[in-house]
Amino acid sequence: MSATATTAAAPSTSAPVVNPGARHARWQFWGAVMVVPYLLVFVVFVLYPVGYGLWLARHPQSYVKLVEDPIFFRSVINTAIFLVVAINIKMLVALVLSGFFVTSRWWIKIVSAIFILPWAMPSIPTILSIRFMLNPEWGVINSTIFRLTGADGPNWLNDPTLGLAFAMLVHTWKSLPFWTLILVAGRLAIPTEQYEAASVDGASSWQKFRFVSWPALKTLYITSLILSMIWTLGDFNSVYLLTGGGPADLTHVLATLGIRYLRLDQVDLSMASIVVALPLVLPLVYFMMKRLSK
């Protein structure tokens, strides 16, 4: 039998050729299918509510009424104080504590576990417990003052200045662990050789922070500061759960002012009070994204 006939009689064992283009198209199809649920959730729970809120706040008359309300200006001032004072104090304390928690001591782990509890616990029970502690009649603080001195304690949350100060204190106490952990992670990323070289050169602790720690943490610190401002503008828990905006609506911030108008069945003013915060939020988002893109 000839070689040609033998070759023709042998069965073909070559694998079928898969079209790479068809395989890529199939992966693209299933990728698009997986994205559809996310898009539906985004449209229903994010895009539609935002669009509907902007539509409700479309009337110029709503902003005229908002500006004519004296509580609005008080809320703007309270928001500015909250952002300038509370956030800067929180971030500075977090920067200091981050240096404390990176030290190698066996008891640091125990302290850090206790320190993170305020951030890990839900906001509602923790902030309400502080409100109960500040109750002028049966709160633990005034009860202790009466037991020790025989005098009645002050009505802590009935004073607008004290009420806003306690709200800022609660906000700092609640979110401080998170930002401290962020800065701790930044410190741990600094090579230890730099600190060893600084020690050999006779640098003090302040000089190590100034010339080693701070240059490495500066970008992270500023980015965290901007992000904290963005989150705080939308945070209503610290004020609403502690003071409810009182007394006499004098401790409201922009995040809680919208809730006040909702309770008064003034939906257009509620949405307008949220829209007027956009000029504060959008520049912060722009600067944060600009820094992250470097």
ChimeraX commands (.cxc) that place a marker at each C-alpha (Angstrom):
marker #1 position 0.00,0.00,0.00 radius 0.5
marker #1 position 1.35,3.40,-0.87 radius 0.5
marker #1 position 2.32,6.00,1.74 radius 0.5
marker #1 position -0.37,8.33,0.43 radius 0.5
marker #1 position -3.13,5.79,1.01 radius 0.5
marker #1 position -1.81,5.02,4.52 radius 0.5
marker #1 position -1.88,8.65,5.44 radius 0.5
marker #1 position -5.41,9.05,4.13 radius 0.5
marker #1 position -6.60,6.03,6.08 radius 0.5
marker #1 position -5.19,7.26,9.43 radius 0.5
marker #1 position -7.78,8.98,11.69 radius 0.5
marker #1 position -7.38,12.74,12.26 radius 0.5
marker #1 position -6.27,13.56,15.86 radius 0.5
marker #1 position -5.90,17.33,15.59 radius 0.5
marker #1 position -7.98,19.40,18.12 radius 0.5
marker #1 position -10.70,21.69,16.78 radius 0.5
marker #1 position -9.55,25.27,16.35 radius 0.5
marker #1 position -11.27,27.73,18.73 radius 0.5
marker #1 position -11.92,31.16,17.33 radius 0.5
marker #1 position -10.27,33.65,19.75 radius 0.5
marker #1 position -12.65,36.38,18.65 radius 0.5
marker #1 position -15.72,34.32,19.55 radius 0.5
marker #1 position -14.26,33.42,22.94 radius 0.5
marker #1 position -13.53,37.08,23.70 radius 0.5
marker #1 position -17.04,38.08,22.64 radius 0.5
marker #1 position -18.52,35.44,24.96 radius 0.5
marker #1 position -16.53,36.78,27.92 radius 0.5
marker #1 position -17.67,40.30,27.08 radius 0.5
marker #1 position -21.28,39.15,27.01 radius 0.5
marker #1 position -21.12,37.50,30.45 radius 0.5
marker #1 position -19.21,40.47,31.82 radius 0.5
marker #1 position -22.02,42.76,30.67 radius 0.5
marker #1 position -24.59,40.43,32.24 radius 0.5
marker #1 position -22.77,40.60,35.58 radius 0.5
marker #1 position -22.73,44.41,35.47 radius 0.5
marker #1 position -26.49,44.74,34.85 radius 0.5
marker #1 position -27.57,44.09,38.51 radius 0.5
marker #1 position -25.14,46.72,39.75 radius 0.5
marker #1 position -26.41,49.23,37.20 radius 0.5
marker #1 position -30.01,48.56,38.22 radius 0.5
marker #1 position -29.19,49.08,41.90 radius 0.5
marker #1 position -27.26,52.25,41.06 radius 0.5
marker #1 position -30.10,53.66,38.96 radius 0.5
marker #1 position -32.86,52.79,41.45 radius 0.5
marker #1 position -31.15,53.69,44.72 radius 0.5
marker #1 position -28.67,56.40,43.68 radius 0.5
marker #1 position -29.38,58.02,40.33 radius 0.5
marker #1 position -33.17,58.22,40.66 radius 0.5
marker #1 position -33.23,59.63,44.25 radius 0.5
marker #1 position -30.58,62.23,43.39 radius 0.5
marker #1 position -32.35,63.23,40.19 radius 0.5
marker #1 position -35.72,63.37,41.95 radius 0.5
marker #1 position -34.25,65.50,44.73 radius 0.5
marker #1 position -32.76,67.96,42.24 radius 0.5
marker #1 position -36.13,68.09,40.46 radius 0.5
marker #1 position -37.91,68.94,43.73 radius 0.5
marker #1 position -35.37,71.69,44.41 radius 0.5
marker #1 position -35.64,73.23,40.96 radius 0.5
marker #1 position -37.80,76.20,41.93 radius 0.5
marker #1 position -35.92,79.46,42.71 radius 0.5
marker #1 position -38.61,80.33,45.24 radius 0.5
marker #1 position -37.43,77.44,47.44 radius 0.5
marker #1 position -34.01,79.06,47.79 radius 0.5
marker #1 position -35.59,82.44,48.53 radius 0.5
marker #1 position -37.55,80.89,51.40 radius 0.5
marker #1 position -34.42,79.08,52.56 radius 0.5
marker #1 position -32.34,82.26,52.70 radius 0.5
marker #1 position -35.14,84.08,54.51 radius 0.5
marker #1 position -35.14,81.45,57.26 radius 0.5
marker #1 position -32.75,82.62,60.05 radius 0.5
marker #1 position -32.12,79.01,61.05 radius 0.5
marker #1 position -30.47,78.44,57.66 radius 0.5
marker #1 position -27.73,80.99,58.33 radius 0.5
marker #1 position -27.24,79.60,61.82 radius 0.5
marker #1 position -26.87,76.13,60.30 radius 0.5
marker #1 position -24.29,77.38,57.79 radius 0.5
marker #1 position -22.26,78.94,60.62 radius 0.5
marker #1 position -22.53,75.76,62.71 radius 0.5
marker #1 position -21.40,73.68,59.72 radius 0.5
marker #1 position -18.37,75.92,59.16 radius 0.5
marker #1 position -17.43,75.70,62.85 radius 0.5
marker #1 position -17.90,71.94,62.77 radius 0.5
marker #1 position -15.64,71.56,59.75 radius 0.5
marker #1 position -12.89,73.92,60.90 radius 0.5
marker #1 position -12.73,72.95,64.57 radius 0.5
marker #1 position -13.82,69.33,64.90 radius 0.5
marker #1 position -12.08,67.93,61.83 radius 0.5
marker #1 position -8.75,69.65,62.45 radius 0.5
marker #1 position -8.71,68.61,66.10 radius 0.5
marker #1 position -9.64,65.05,65.13 radius 0.5
marker #1 position -6.93,64.74,62.50 radius 0.5
marker #1 position -4.23,66.32,64.68 radius 0.5
marker #1 position -5.06,63.97,67.56 radius 0.5
marker #1 position -5.10,61.04,65.12 radius 0.5
marker #1 position -1.65,62.06,63.87 radius 0.5
marker #1 position -0.28,62.12,67.42 radius 0.5
marker #1 position -1.94,58.85,68.41 radius 0.5
marker #1 position -0.67,57.12,65.28 radius 0.5
marker #1 position 2.86,57.66,66.58 radius 0.5
marker #1 position 1.83,56.17,69.91 radius 0.5
marker #1 position 0.24,53.03,68.46 radius 0.5
marker #1 position 3.24,52.11,66.27 radius 0.5
marker #1 position 5.47,51.64,69.31 radius 0.5
marker #1 position 6.33,48.02,70.08 radius 0.5
marker #1 position 4.88,47.32,73.51 radius 0.5
marker #1 position 2.88,44.29,74.49 radius 0.5
marker #1 position 0.12,46.36,76.09 radius 0.5
marker #1 position -0.34,48.52,72.97 radius 0.5
marker #1 position -2.45,45.76,71.40 radius 0.5
marker #1 position -4.82,45.79,74.38 radius 0.5
marker #1 position -5.13,49.58,74.34 radius 0.5
marker #1 position -5.69,49.63,70.57 radius 0.5
marker #1 position -8.49,47.04,70.87 radius 0.5
marker #1 position -10.26,49.25,73.45 radius 0.5
marker #1 position -9.53,52.40,71.44 radius 0.5
marker #1 position -11.21,51.09,68.28 radius 0.5
marker #1 position -14.49,50.20,70.05 radius 0.5
marker #1 position -16.23,53.61,69.59 radius 0.5
marker #1 position -15.77,53.39,65.82 radius 0.5
marker #1 position -16.77,49.71,65.65 radius 0.5
marker #1 position -19.97,50.16,67.67 radius 0.5
marker #1 position -23.20,51.34,65.97 radius 0.5
marker #1 position -23.82,55.08,66.13 radius 0.5
marker #1 position -27.37,55.07,67.48 radius 0.5
marker #1 position -26.83,53.26,70.82 radius 0.5
marker #1 position -23.46,54.87,71.51 radius 0.5
marker #1 position -24.56,58.47,70.88 radius 0.5
marker #1 position -27.89,58.00,72.65 radius 0.5
marker #1 position -26.06,56.60,75.67 radius 0.5
marker #1 position -24.02,59.82,75.83 radius 0.5
marker #1 position -27.25,61.81,75.56 radius 0.5
marker #1 position -28.67,59.89,78.52 radius 0.5
marker #1 position -25.47,60.55,80.48 radius 0.5
marker #1 position -25.94,64.30,79.90 radius 0.5
marker #1 position -29.55,64.30,81.06 radius 0.5
marker #1 position -29.88,67.12,83.65 radius 0.5
marker #1 position -32.17,65.18,86.02 radius 0.5
marker #1 position -31.03,61.56,86.11 radius 0.5
marker #1 position -27.91,61.49,83.94 radius 0.5
marker #1 position -24.81,59.93,85.44 radius 0.5
marker #1 position -22.77,63.14,85.13 radius 0.5
marker #1 position -25.17,65.40,87.04 radius 0.5
marker #1 position -25.91,62.60,89.53 radius 0.5
marker #1 position -22.19,62.37,90.26 radius 0.5
marker #1 position -21.92,66.16,90.62 radius 0.5
marker #1 position -24.85,66.19,93.06 radius 0.5
marker #1 position -23.39,63.29,95.04 radius 0.5
marker #1 position -20.00,64.97,95.38 radius 0.5
marker #1 position -20.99,68.63,95.83 radius 0.5
marker #1 position -24.69,68.66,96.69 radius 0.5
marker #1 position -25.30,71.09,93.82 radius 0.5
marker #1 position -27.35,70.53,90.70 radius 0.5
marker #1 position -25.41,70.13,87.50 radius 0.5
marker #1 position -26.04,72.29,84.43 radius 0.5
marker #1 position -28.49,71.46,81.69 radius 0.5
marker #1 position -25.73,70.51,79.25 radius 0.5
marker #1 position -27.71,70.26,76.04 radius 0.5
marker #1 position -29.96,73.25,76.73 radius 0.5
marker #1 position -27.15,75.66,75.85 radius 0.5
marker #1 position -26.46,76.01,72.08 radius 0.5
marker #1 position -22.72,76.48,72.53 radius 0.5
marker #1 position -22.38,73.48,74.85 radius 0.5
marker #1 position -24.69,71.42,72.65 radius 0.5
marker #1 position -22.62,72.05,69.51 radius 0.5
marker #1 position -19.39,71.52,71.45 radius 0.5
marker #1 position -20.60,68.13,72.72 radius 0.5
marker #1 position -21.71,67.20,69.19 radius 0.5
marker #1 position -18.21,67.96,67.90 radius 0.5
marker #1 position -16.72,66.02,70.79 radius 0.5
marker #1 position -18.92,63.01,70.04 radius 0.5
marker #1 position -18.02,63.20,66.35 radius 0.5
marker #1 position -14.32,63.29,67.20 radius 0.5
marker #1 position -14.61,60.42,69.68 radius 0.5
marker #1 position -16.60,58.28,67.25 radius 0.5
marker #1 position -14.45,58.68,64.12 radius 0.5
marker #1 position -11.02,59.19,65.67 radius 0.5
marker #1 position -10.08,55.47,65.70 radius 0.5
marker #1 position -10.65,55.11,61.96 radius 0.5
marker #1 position -8.36,57.98,60.95 radius 0.5
marker #1 position -5.79,56.91,63.52 radius 0.5
marker #1 position -5.64,53.48,61.89 radius 0.5
marker #1 position -5.22,55.10,58.47 radius 0.5
marker #1 position -2.24,57.12,59.69 radius 0.5
marker #1 position -0.82,54.11,61.55 radius 0.5
marker #1 position -0.80,52.24,58.24 radius 0.5
marker #1 position 1.01,55.18,56.68 radius 0.5
marker #1 position 3.65,55.17,59.43 radius 0.5
marker #1 position 4.19,51.43,59.11 radius 0.5
marker #1 position 4.95,51.91,55.40 radius 0.5
marker #1 position 7.96,54.10,56.25 radius 0.5
marker #1 position 11.20,52.05,56.10 radius 0.5
marker #1 position 12.74,51.57,59.55 radius 0.5
marker #1 position 16.17,52.21,58.04 radius 0.5
marker #1 position 15.31,55.89,57.78 radius 0.5
marker #1 position 14.65,56.13,61.51 radius 0.5
marker #1 position 17.82,54.16,62.26 radius 0.5
marker #1 position 19.87,56.51,60.10 radius 0.5
marker #1 position 18.29,59.50,61.85 radius 0.5
marker #1 position 19.15,57.99,65.24 radius 0.5
marker #1 position 22.76,57.49,64.17 radius 0.5
marker #1 position 22.89,61.16,63.16 radius 0.5
marker #1 position 21.63,62.10,66.64 radius 0.5
marker #1 position 18.14,63.26,65.61 radius 0.5
marker #1 position 15.62,63.90,68.37 radius 0.5
marker #1 position 12.06,62.55,68.32 radius 0.5
marker #1 position 10.75,65.83,66.94 radius 0.5
marker #1 position 13.41,65.88,64.23 radius 0.5
marker #1 position 12.54,62.31,63.26 radius 0.5
marker #1 position 8.91,63.32,62.88 radius 0.5
marker #1 position 9.72,66.53,61.00 radius 0.5
marker #1 position 12.23,65.12,58.54 radius 0.5
marker #1 position 11.19,61.45,58.27 radius 0.5
marker #1 position 7.58,60.86,59.31 radius 0.5
marker #1 position 5.86,64.03,58.12 radius 0.5
marker #1 position 7.25,64.08,54.53 radius 0.5
marker #1 position 6.03,60.49,54.12 radius 0.5
marker #1 position 2.64,61.15,55.76 radius 0.5
marker #1 position 1.88,64.58,54.30 radius 0.5
marker #1 position 0.00,63.41,51.22 radius 0.5
marker #1 position -1.96,60.80,53.19 radius 0.5
marker #1 position -2.79,63.31,55.93 radius 0.5
marker #1 position -4.10,65.98,53.54 radius 0.5
marker #1 position -6.10,63.43,51.55 radius 0.5
marker #1 position -7.62,62.04,54.76 radius 0.5
marker #1 position -8.42,65.58,55.91 radius 0.5
marker #1 position -10.31,66.36,52.70 radius 0.5
marker #1 position -12.13,63.03,52.73 radius 0.5
marker #1 position -13.10,63.56,56.37 radius 0.5
marker #1 position -14.58,66.95,55.47 radius 0.5
marker #1 position -16.66,65.38,52.70 radius 0.5
marker #1 position -17.98,62.67,55.00 radius 0.5
marker #1 position -18.66,65.11,57.84 radius 0.5
marker #1 position -20.78,67.34,55.59 radius 0.5
marker #1 position -23.14,64.39,55.16 radius 0.5
marker #1 position -22.96,63.15,58.76 radius 0.5
marker #1 position -26.07,63.98,60.77 radius 0.5
marker #1 position -25.74,61.36,63.53 radius 0.5
marker #1 position -23.56,63.35,65.91 radius 0.5
marker #1 position -25.89,66.36,65.98 radius 0.5
marker #1 position -29.29,64.82,65.36 radius 0.5
marker #1 position -28.99,61.96,67.85 radius 0.5
marker #1 position -27.38,64.11,70.55 radius 0.5
marker #1 position -29.25,67.44,70.42 radius 0.5
marker #1 position -31.89,66.94,67.74 radius 0.5
marker #1 position -30.88,70.36,66.46 radius 0.5
marker #1 position -32.02,72.00,69.70 radius 0.5
marker #1 position -32.42,73.98,71.73 radius 0.5
marker #1 position -34.68,76.12,69.52 radius 0.5
marker #1 position -33.06,74.71,66.36 radius 0.5
marker #1 position -29.79,76.50,67.19 radius 0.5
marker #1 position -27.43,73.53,66.80 radius 0.5
marker #1 position -28.53,72.40,63.36 radius 0.5
marker #1 position -25.96,71.80,60.64 radius 0.5
marker #1 position -26.73,71.50,56.95 radius 0.5
marker #1 position -26.95,67.70,57.23 radius 0.5
marker #1 position -29.72,67.92,59.87 radius 0.5
marker #1 position -31.48,70.99,58.49 radius 0.5
marker #1 position -33.00,68.92,55.71 radius 0.5
marker #1 position -34.52,66.56,58.28 radius 0.5
marker #1 position -36.04,69.53,60.10 radius 0.5
marker #1 position -37.82,70.65,56.93 radius 0.5
marker #1 position -38.97,67.10,56.24 radius 0.5
marker #1 position -40.58,66.95,59.67 radius 0.5
marker #1 position -42.33,70.23,58.84 radius 0.5
marker #1 position -43.54,68.72,55.53 radius 0.5
marker #1 position -41.49,71.20,53.51 radius 0.5
marker #1 position -39.88,68.82,51.06 radius 0.5
marker #1 position -38.78,71.52,48.63 radius 0.5
marker #1 position -36.84,73.35,51.35 radius 0.5
marker #1 position -35.38,70.06,52.52 radius 0.5
marker #1 position -33.98,69.31,49.08 radius 0.5
marker #1 position -32.83,72.92,48.65 radius 0.5
marker #1 position -30.86,72.76,51.90 radius 0.5
marker #1 position -29.04,69.71,50.54 radius 0.5
marker #1 position -28.39,71.28,47.13 radius 0.5
marker #1 position -26.81,74.39,48.66 radius 0.5
marker #1 position -24.17,72.14,50.24 radius 0.5
marker #1 position -22.94,71.04,46.79 radius 0.5
marker #1 position -20.72,74.13,46.34 radius 0.5
marker #1 position -18.89,72.97,49.45 radius 0.5
marker #1 position -18.71,69.29,48.50 radius 0.5
marker #1 position -17.73,69.49,44.82 radius 0.5
marker #1 position -14.50,71.49,45.32 radius 0.5
marker #1 position -13.44,69.07,48.05 radius 0.5
marker #1 position -14.09,66.11,45.76 radius 0.5
marker #1 position -12.13,67.83,42.98 radius 0.5
marker #1 position -9.09,68.51,45.17 radius 0.5
marker #1 position -9.15,65.00,46.60 radius 0.5
marker #1 position -9.30,63.38,43.16 radius 0.5
marker #1 position -6.56,65.70,41.92 radius 0.5
marker #1 position -4.27,64.66,44.76 radius 0.5
marker #1 position -5.03,60.97,44.26 radius 0.5
marker #1 position -4.23,61.22,40.55 radius 0.5
marker #1 position -0.70,62.47,41.20 radius 0.5
marker link #1:1,2 radius 0.2
marker link #1:2,3 radius 0.2
marker link #1:3,4 radius 0.2
marker link #1:4,5 radius 0.2
marker link #1:5,6 radius 0.2
marker link #1:6,7 radius 0.2
marker link #1:7,8 radius 0.2
marker link #1:8,9 radius 0.2
marker link #1:9,10 radius 0.2
marker link #1:10,11 radius 0.2
marker link #1:11,12 radius 0.2
marker link #1:12,13 radius 0.2
marker link #1:13,14 radius 0.2
marker link #1:14,15 radius 0.2
marker link #1:15,16 radius 0.2
marker link #1:16,17 radius 0.2
marker link #1:17,18 radius 0.2
marker link #1:18,19 radius 0.2
marker link #1:19,20 radius 0.2
marker link #1:20,21 radius 0.2
marker link #1:21,22 radius 0.2
marker link #1:22,23 radius 0.2
marker link #1:23,24 radius 0.2
marker link #1:24,25 radius 0.2
marker link #1:25,26 radius 0.2
marker link #1:26,27 radius 0.2
marker link #1:27,28 radius 0.2
marker link #1:28,29 radius 0.2
marker link #1:29,30 radius 0.2
marker link #1:30,31 radius 0.2
marker link #1:31,32 radius 0.2
marker link #1:32,33 radius 0.2
marker link #1:33,34 radius 0.2
marker link #1:34,35 radius 0.2
marker link #1:35,36 radius 0.2
marker link #1:36,37 radius 0.2
marker link #1:37,38 radius 0.2
marker link #1:38,39 radius 0.2
marker link #1:39,40 radius 0.2
marker link #1:40,41 radius 0.2
marker link #1:41,42 radius 0.2
marker link #1:42,43 radius 0.2
marker link #1:43,44 radius 0.2
marker link #1:44,45 radius 0.2
marker link #1:45,46 radius 0.2
marker link #1:46,47 radius 0.2
marker link #1:47,48 radius 0.2
marker link #1:48,49 radius 0.2
marker link #1:49,50 radius 0.2
marker link #1:50,51 radius 0.2
marker link #1:51,52 radius 0.2
marker link #1:52,53 radius 0.2
marker link #1:53,54 radius 0.2
marker link #1:54,55 radius 0.2
marker link #1:55,56 radius 0.2
marker link #1:56,57 radius 0.2
marker link #1:57,58 radius 0.2
marker link #1:58,59 radius 0.2
marker link #1:59,60 radius 0.2
marker link #1:60,61 radius 0.2
marker link #1:61,62 radius 0.2
marker link #1:62,63 radius 0.2
marker link #1:63,64 radius 0.2
marker link #1:64,65 radius 0.2
marker link #1:65,66 radius 0.2
marker link #1:66,67 radius 0.2
marker link #1:67,68 radius 0.2
marker link #1:68,69 radius 0.2
marker link #1:69,70 radius 0.2
marker link #1:70,71 radius 0.2
marker link #1:71,72 radius 0.2
marker link #1:72,73 radius 0.2
marker link #1:73,74 radius 0.2
marker link #1:74,75 radius 0.2
marker link #1:75,76 radius 0.2
marker link #1:76,77 radius 0.2
marker link #1:77,78 radius 0.2
marker link #1:78,79 radius 0.2
marker link #1:79,80 radius 0.2
marker link #1:80,81 radius 0.2
marker link #1:81,82 radius 0.2
marker link #1:82,83 radius 0.2
marker link #1:83,84 radius 0.2
marker link #1:84,85 radius 0.2
marker link #1:85,86 radius 0.2
marker link #1:86,87 radius 0.2
marker link #1:87,88 radius 0.2
marker link #1:88,89 radius 0.2
marker link #1:89,90 radius 0.2
marker link #1:90,91 radius 0.2
marker link #1:91,92 radius 0.2
marker link #1:92,93 radius 0.2
marker link #1:93,94 radius 0.2
marker link #1:94,95 radius 0.2
marker link #1:95,96 radius 0.2
marker link #1:96,97 radius 0.2
marker link #1:97,98 radius 0.2
marker link #1:98,99 radius 0.2
marker link #1:99,100 radius 0.2
marker link #1:100,101 radius 0.2
marker link #1:101,102 radius 0.2
marker link #1:102,103 radius 0.2
marker link #1:103,104 radius 0.2
marker link #1:104,105 radius 0.2
marker link #1:105,106 radius 0.2
marker link #1:106,107 radius 0.2
marker link #1:107,108 radius 0.2
marker link #1:108,109 radius 0.2
marker link #1:109,110 radius 0.2
marker link #1:110,111 radius 0.2
marker link #1:111,112 radius 0.2
marker link #1:112,113 radius 0.2
marker link #1:113,114 radius 0.2
marker link #1:114,115 radius 0.2
marker link #1:115,116 radius 0.2
marker link #1:116,117 radius 0.2
marker link #1:117,118 radius 0.2
marker link #1:118,119 radius 0.2
marker link #1:119,120 radius 0.2
marker link #1:120,121 radius 0.2
marker link #1:121,122 radius 0.2
marker link #1:122,123 radius 0.2
marker link #1:123,124 radius 0.2
marker link #1:124,125 radius 0.2
marker link #1:125,126 radius 0.2
marker link #1:126,127 radius 0.2
marker link #1:127,128 radius 0.2
marker link #1:128,129 radius 0.2
marker link #1:129,130 radius 0.2
marker link #1:130,131 radius 0.2
marker link #1:131,132 radius 0.2
marker link #1:132,133 radius 0.2
marker link #1:133,134 radius 0.2
marker link #1:134,135 radius 0.2
marker link #1:135,136 radius 0.2
marker link #1:136,137 radius 0.2
marker link #1:137,138 radius 0.2
marker link #1:138,139 radius 0.2
marker link #1:139,140 radius 0.2
marker link #1:140,141 radius 0.2
marker link #1:141,142 radius 0.2
marker link #1:142,143 radius 0.2
marker link #1:143,144 radius 0.2
marker link #1:144,145 radius 0.2
marker link #1:145,146 radius 0.2
marker link #1:146,147 radius 0.2
marker link #1:147,148 radius 0.2
marker link #1:148,149 radius 0.2
marker link #1:149,150 radius 0.2
marker link #1:150,151 radius 0.2
marker link #1:151,152 radius 0.2
marker link #1:152,153 radius 0.2
marker link #1:153,154 radius 0.2
marker link #1:154,155 radius 0.2
marker link #1:155,156 radius 0.2
marker link #1:156,157 radius 0.2
marker link #1:157,158 radius 0.2
marker link #1:158,159 radius 0.2
marker link #1:159,160 radius 0.2
marker link #1:160,161 radius 0.2
marker link #1:161,162 radius 0.2
marker link #1:162,163 radius 0.2
marker link #1:163,164 radius 0.2
marker link #1:164,165 radius 0.2
marker link #1:165,166 radius 0.2
marker link #1:166,167 radius 0.2
marker link #1:167,168 radius 0.2
marker link #1:168,169 radius 0.2
marker link #1:169,170 radius 0.2
marker link #1:170,171 radius 0.2
marker link #1:171,172 radius 0.2
marker link #1:172,173 radius 0.2
marker link #1:173,174 radius 0.2
marker link #1:174,175 radius 0.2
marker link #1:175,176 radius 0.2
marker link #1:176,177 radius 0.2
marker link #1:177,178 radius 0.2
marker link #1:178,179 radius 0.2
marker link #1:179,180 radius 0.2
marker link #1:180,181 radius 0.2
marker link #1:181,182 radius 0.2
marker link #1:182,183 radius 0.2
marker link #1:183,184 radius 0.2
marker link #1:184,185 radius 0.2
marker link #1:185,186 radius 0.2
marker link #1:186,187 radius 0.2
marker link #1:187,188 radius 0.2
marker link #1:188,189 radius 0.2
marker link #1:189,190 radius 0.2
marker link #1:190,191 radius 0.2
marker link #1:191,192 radius 0.2
marker link #1:192,193 radius 0.2
marker link #1:193,194 radius 0.2
marker link #1:194,195 radius 0.2
marker link #1:195,196 radius 0.2
marker link #1:196,197 radius 0.2
marker link #1:197,198 radius 0.2
marker link #1:198,199 radius 0.2
marker link #1:199,200 radius 0.2
marker link #1:200,201 radius 0.2
marker link #1:201,202 radius 0.2
marker link #1:202,203 radius 0.2
marker link #1:203,204 radius 0.2
marker link #1:204,205 radius 0.2
marker link #1:205,206 radius 0.2
marker link #1:206,207 radius 0.2
marker link #1:207,208 radius 0.2
marker link #1:208,209 radius 0.2
marker link #1:209,210 radius 0.2
marker link #1:210,211 radius 0.2
marker link #1:211,212 radius 0.2
marker link #1:212,213 radius 0.2
marker link #1:213,214 radius 0.2
marker link #1:214,215 radius 0.2
marker link #1:215,216 radius 0.2
marker link #1:216,217 radius 0.2
marker link #1:217,218 radius 0.2
marker link #1:218,219 radius 0.2
marker link #1:219,220 radius 0.2
marker link #1:220,221 radius 0.2
marker link #1:221,222 radius 0.2
marker link #1:222,223 radius 0.2
marker link #1:223,224 radius 0.2
marker link #1:224,225 radius 0.2
marker link #1:225,226 radius 0.2
marker link #1:226,227 radius 0.2
marker link #1:227,228 radius 0.2
marker link #1:228,229 radius 0.2
marker link #1:229,230 radius 0.2
marker link #1:230,231 radius 0.2
marker link #1:231,232 radius 0.2
marker link #1:232,233 radius 0.2
marker link #1:233,234 radius 0.2
marker link #1:234,235 radius 0.2
marker link #1:235,236 radius 0.2
marker link #1:236,237 radius 0.2
marker link #1:237,238 radius 0.2
marker link #1:238,239 radius 0.2
marker link #1:239,240 radius 0.2
marker link #1:240,241 radius 0.2
marker link #1:241,242 radius 0.2
marker link #1:242,243 radius 0.2
marker link #1:243,244 radius 0.2
marker link #1:244,245 radius 0.2
marker link #1:245,246 radius 0.2
marker link #1:246,247 radius 0.2
marker link #1:247,248 radius 0.2
marker link #1:248,249 radius 0.2
marker link #1:249,250 radius 0.2
marker link #1:250,251 radius 0.2
marker link #1:251,252 radius 0.2
marker link #1:252,253 radius 0.2
marker link #1:253,254 radius 0.2
marker link #1:254,255 radius 0.2
marker link #1:255,256 radius 0.2
marker link #1:256,257 radius 0.2
marker link #1:257,258 radius 0.2
marker link #1:258,259 radius 0.2
marker link #1:259,260 radius 0.2
marker link #1:260,261 radius 0.2
marker link #1:261,262 radius 0.2
marker link #1:262,263 radius 0.2
marker link #1:263,264 radius 0.2
marker link #1:264,265 radius 0.2
marker link #1:265,266 radius 0.2
marker link #1:266,267 radius 0.2
marker link #1:267,268 radius 0.2
marker link #1:268,269 radius 0.2
marker link #1:269,270 radius 0.2
marker link #1:270,271 radius 0.2
marker link #1:271,272 radius 0.2
marker link #1:272,273 radius 0.2
marker link #1:273,274 radius 0.2
marker link #1:274,275 radius 0.2
marker link #1:275,276 radius 0.2
marker link #1:276,277 radius 0.2
marker link #1:277,278 radius 0.2
marker link #1:278,279 radius 0.2
marker link #1:279,280 radius 0.2
marker link #1:280,281 radius 0.2
marker link #1:281,282 radius 0.2
marker link #1:282,283 radius 0.2
marker link #1:283,284 radius 0.2
marker link #1:284,285 radius 0.2
marker link #1:285,286 radius 0.2
marker link #1:286,287 radius 0.2
marker link #1:287,288 radius 0.2
marker link #1:288,289 radius 0.2
marker link #1:289,290 radius 0.2
marker link #1:290,291 radius 0.2
marker link #1:291,292 radius 0.2
marker link #1:292,293 radius 0.2
marker link #1:293,294 radius 0.2
view
